[in-house]
Amino acid sequence: MAKGMILKNQNGYFTIYNEEGSLSLCRSRGRLKRKTDVLVGDVVEFDTGKGSEAVITHVYPRKNALYRPPSANIDQLVLVSAVRTPDLNFFLLDKMIVLAEEAGVEPLIVINKSDLAEEAAREAAYFYKKAGYPSFAVSLRQNEGLEELKAAFQGPVIAFSGPSGVGKSSLLNWILGKSHFQSGEVSRHTGRGKNTTRHAELIQWKPGCFLMDTPGYTYLDINTIELTRLSYLFRDFRPFLGQCRFNNCLHAGEPDCAVKKAVEEGKIQRERYESYLHILDELKTKDFRR
């Protein structure tokens, strides 16, 4: 019996990085397959002594799991957006941060392609730093901000996520020092990226540290989040939670709301608060439809 981590799932065949530092190819046992999905990042036990192929026999408890991409035990989620082509979508980025916070994964914000609009990229990175998140404006073309970004990585499992066409794969290839991930382009017709990554896969960057590219997105489903929990998932709101007149305050139209007061006093950035209200409306619509 051996132990290792799932690096890749390709048509039901799992590539596993084992404790000796070598790779094994396994299948999942039928009973285990029905009981639980095996995710990239899972730590598993596998039996190498039965028949012609190794078989996964046990999945260890996960410390977290993401549904987009389907992956487990992520230490850090690098959220990549481009400042231009495609234009930075603050609302989509805020939703991704909320999903990372809900999953218990530490987010790190990257504003890529800063050479296309240097001042806007710096301002966007500063905006998220003020909200409490490590944030970097970077440019592969001008080799700016990249070493600082690498110094902020906290492994051993680091996943990259973001909309299509923002340069995730090119950024990963630069970090790896080789062309492993297929990079895409932005459609002239839609202004959106063309998705090139089809599945989650962990690639060894250095001993004991792995990087993951993930399929791009243009829409994120946040319907699993409870209305009353949303404010906690905004890191910049937390110092003011529990100070409202009502215990069940949603920080929307209620009187004597500490969060709204913090917005008025400039302690919470108004754009972040507007994002919160937008997401809250989505969740209320979801609750209404039930």
C-alpha positions in Angstrom: 0.0 0.0 0.0 1.4 3.4 -1.0 0.3 7.1 -0.4 0.4 10.0 -2.7 -1.3 13.1 -4.2 -3.5 13.2 -7.3 -1.8 15.4 -10.0 -4.1 14.7 -12.9 -7.3 12.8 -13.9 -7.5 11.8 -17.6 -10.5 9.7 -18.5 -10.5 7.9 -15.1 -6.8 7.3 -15.0 -5.1 9.2 -12.1 -1.5 10.3 -12.1 -0.3 10.2 -8.5 2.9 11.8 -7.0 3.9 9.3 -4.4 6.0 9.8 -1.2 9.2 8.6 -3.0 8.8 11.5 -5.5 7.9 9.3 -8.5 4.7 9.0 -10.5 2.2 6.2 -10.6 -0.8 5.7 -12.8 -3.9 4.4 -11.0 -7.6 3.8 -11.4 -10.3 4.3 -8.8 -12.0 1.2 -7.4 -15.7 0.9 -8.4 -17.0 1.2 -4.9 -14.8 4.2 -4.0 -15.8 5.8 -7.3 -19.5 5.6 -6.5 -18.9 6.9 -2.9 -16.8 9.9 -3.7 -15.3 11.9 -6.6 -11.6 11.7 -6.6 -10.2 15.3 -7.1 -6.9 16.7 -8.3 -5.1 17.5 -5.1 -6.6 14.7 -3.1 -4.2 12.7 -0.9 -4.9 9.0 -1.5 -3.8 5.5 -0.6 -3.3 3.1 -3.6 -2.5 -0.6 -4.0 0.2 -1.4 -6.5 0.0 -5.2 -6.0 -3.3 -6.1 -7.6 -3.4 -7.1 -11.2 -1.7 -5.1 -14.0 -2.6 -1.6 -12.8 -2.5 0.2 -9.4 -5.9 0.9 -7.7 -6.9 3.8 -5.4 -8.3 2.4 -2.2 -8.8 5.4 0.1 -9.2 9.2 -0.1 -8.0 11.1 3.0 -10.2 13.9 4.4 -9.7 17.2 2.6 -8.9 20.5 4.2 -10.8 22.3 1.4 -12.4 21.7 -2.0 -13.2 24.0 -4.9 -15.9 23.2 -7.5 -14.3 25.5 -10.1 -12.0 23.9 -10.8 -12.9 20.5 -9.1 -9.8 20.3 -6.9 -8.9 19.7 -3.3 -6.3 20.7 -0.6 -5.4 24.1 -2.3 -3.1 26.2 -0.2 -3.4 29.4 -2.2 -5.6 30.6 -5.1 -3.9 33.0 -7.5 -6.7 35.0 -9.1 -5.5 36.4 -12.4 -7.3 39.3 -14.2 -6.1 41.4 -17.1 -6.3 45.2 -16.8 -7.1 45.2 -20.6 -8.0 42.7 -23.3 -10.2 41.6 -21.7 -11.0 44.6 -19.5 -10.8 44.0 -15.8 -14.2 42.9 -14.4 -14.1 43.9 -10.7 -17.4 42.3 -9.9 -16.3 38.9 -11.3 -13.1 39.1 -9.4 -15.0 40.0 -6.2 -17.2 36.9 -6.7 -14.1 34.7 -7.1 -12.6 36.1 -3.9 -15.9 35.3 -2.1 -15.8 31.7 -3.4 -12.1 31.4 -2.2 -13.0 32.7 1.2 -15.9 30.4 1.5 -13.7 27.4 0.6 -11.1 28.5 3.1 -8.4 29.1 0.5 -6.1 32.1 0.7 -6.6 34.4 -2.3 -3.8 36.3 -4.0 -4.7 38.9 -6.6 -2.8 39.4 -9.9 -3.6 42.3 -12.3 -1.9 41.1 -15.5 -0.9 42.9 -18.7 0.0 46.0 -16.7 1.9 47.3 -19.7 -1.4 48.0 -21.5 -2.5 50.5 -18.8 0.1 51.0 -16.1 -1.7 53.5 -13.9 -5.0 51.5 -14.0 -3.2 48.3 -13.1 -1.4 49.9 -10.2 -4.6 51.4 -8.9 -6.5 48.1 -9.2 -3.7 46.3 -7.2 -3.8 49.0 -4.6 -7.6 48.8 -4.4 -7.4 45.1 -3.4 -4.4 45.7 -1.0 -6.6 48.2 0.8 -9.3 45.5 1.0 -6.8 43.2 2.8 -5.5 41.0 0.0 -2.0 40.5 -1.3 -2.1 42.1 -4.8 0.3 42.6 -7.6 0.3 44.4 -11.0 2.5 42.4 -13.4 3.7 42.4 -17.0 5.4 39.6 -18.8 6.2 41.8 -21.7 8.0 44.3 -19.5 9.1 41.8 -16.9 7.5 43.8 -14.1 6.3 42.6 -10.7 7.0 39.0 -11.5 9.7 38.3 -8.9 7.6 40.0 -6.2 4.7 37.8 -7.2 6.8 34.6 -6.9 8.0 35.6 -3.5 4.4 35.8 -2.3 3.6 32.2 -3.2 2.6 29.9 -0.3 2.6 26.3 -1.3 2.7 23.4 -1.5 -0.4 23.5 -3.8 -1.0 26.8 -5.6 -3.9 27.0 -8.1 -4.3 29.8 -10.8 -7.8 30.9 -11.8 -9.4 33.7 -13.7 -11.4 34.5 -16.8 -10.3 33.2 -20.2 -7.7 35.2 -22.0 -6.1 37.0 -19.0 -2.7 35.3 -19.4 -2.8 32.6 -16.7 -1.1 30.0 -18.8 1.6 32.4 -20.1 2.3 33.5 -16.5 2.5 29.8 -15.4 4.9 29.0 -18.2 7.2 31.9 -17.2 7.2 30.7 -13.6 7.9 27.1 -14.6 10.6 28.2 -17.1 9.2 26.1 -19.8 6.2 25.9 -22.2 3.9 23.4 -20.5 0.5 25.1 -20.4 -1.2 26.1 -23.7 -1.8 29.8 -23.8 -4.8 31.3 -25.5 -5.8 34.5 -27.1 -8.7 37.0 -27.0 -11.4 36.9 -29.6 -11.7 40.0 -31.7 -15.5 39.6 -31.9 -16.4 39.1 -28.2 -13.4 40.7 -26.5 -13.3 37.5 -24.3 -10.6 34.9 -24.0 -10.7 31.6 -25.8 -10.5 28.8 -23.2 -7.5 26.5 -23.8 -7.2 24.7 -20.5 -9.7 21.8 -20.4 -9.0 20.2 -17.0 -7.2 20.8 -13.7 -3.6 19.5 -13.5 -0.9 19.9 -10.9 2.7 20.5 -12.3 5.7 20.3 -10.0 7.4 23.7 -9.8 10.1 22.8 -7.3 10.4 20.0 -4.8 7.2 19.8 -2.7 5.5 22.7 -4.5 2.9 22.3 -7.3 1.1 24.7 -9.6 -2.3 24.3 -11.2 -3.8 25.9 -14.3 -7.6 25.9 -14.4 -10.2 26.4 -17.1 -11.2 30.0 -17.6 -14.7 31.4 -16.9 -17.0 34.2 -17.7 -19.7 33.4 -15.1 -19.5 32.2 -11.5 -22.3 30.5 -9.5 -22.3 31.7 -5.9 -25.7 30.2 -5.0 -24.3 27.8 -2.4 -23.5 30.8 -0.1 -25.8 31.7 2.7 -27.2 35.2 2.8 -26.1 35.8 6.4 -22.6 34.6 5.7 -21.8 36.8 2.7 -20.6 39.8 4.7 -18.0 37.7 6.5 -16.6 36.6 3.1 -15.6 40.3 2.5 -12.4 40.5 4.5 -12.6 44.3 4.7 -16.0 44.1 6.4 -14.9 41.9 9.3 -13.7 44.6 11.7 -17.2 46.1 11.7 -19.4 42.9 11.9 -21.3 42.4 15.1 -21.5 46.2 15.7 -24.9 46.8 14.0 -28.1 47.4 15.8 -29.6 44.2 14.5 -27.8 40.8 14.9 -29.2 39.6 11.6 -28.2 42.8 9.7 -27.5 42.3 6.0 -26.0 45.7 5.7 -28.3 46.8 3.0 -31.3 49.0 4.1 -31.2 48.5 7.9 -30.7 51.4 10.3 -27.7 51.9 12.5 -25.5 49.6 10.3 -21.8 49.6 11.2 -20.8 48.4 7.7 -22.7 51.3 6.0 -21.2 53.7 8.5 -17.7 52.4 7.6 -18.4 53.0 3.9 -19.6 56.5 4.6 -16.4 57.2 6.6 -14.2 55.8 3.9 -13.0 52.8 6.0 -14.6 50.4 3.5 -14.2 51.2 -0.2 -17.5 52.1 -1.8 -16.9 49.9 -4.9 -16.4 46.9 -2.6 -19.7 47.6 -0.8 -21.5 48.0 -4.2 -20.1 44.6 -5.2 -21.4 43.1 -1.9 -24.9 44.5 -2.6 -24.8 43.1 -6.1 -23.9 39.6 -4.9 -26.5 39.9 -2.1 -29.2 40.7 -4.7 -28.1 37.5 -6.6 -28.4 35.4 -3.5 -31.8 36.9 -2.6 -33.1 36.1 -6.1 -31.9 32.5 -5.6 -33.7 32.3 -2.3 -36.9 33.7 -3.9 -36.8 31.1 -6.6 -36.6 28.2 -4.2 
